Amino acid sequence: MEPLVRDVLSDVLQALDVSKVVEFPETHRARAAAYIITACEGSQLHLDRLRQSPMEFDPATRDRFLAGAMIPAAWFVQAQRLRRWYRDRVRDVFQHYNVLIAPTTPCVAPPLDQTTLDIDGVTYPLRPHLGFYTQPLSFIGLPVLSAPIHRPGQLPVGIQLIAAPYQEAQLFRVAAWLAEKGAGG
């Protein structure tokens, strides 16, 4: 993540007196499964319109939908199996914690025409990396809230608050506390 995101996350963790780090197993596989599932489902949802009016789509979106339509069914089934397995591992964490905190994106909101992201001297394609922290959680159906944390003179940084299923109220309480305390520094 960009240094500003890292600094703001650190400020939030300090403001909330958070000292434990939780790591989920196989997040790289979860992201891959999420990509396969969303690509398949998105392409199926838009396939008729894509066949009738392909030029109405943004070229990158159109290409993603076309690629999603060609993913083998066996991959989709395997991705669904991994989704269930991953969901059960992540939900186990809520036996010990009420709310988890993570960055929403690895950077502040980029300009619309930006196509790459530079972090620690490495250049990444921007679009696929914006969901790096959210995708492994949203595809298993957890309630998530992105709280904007403001620092004077800078774009806000999104901090992701994650709770167990049906525990949205906890997210709103933490987000309200962060807004009230101005935890961005």
Helices and strands as residue ranges (DSSP letters): H 3-15, H 27-52, G 54-56, H 59-69, H 73-93, E 99-103, E 116-119, E 122-125, H 126-130, H 135-138, E 144-149, E 157-163, H 168-181
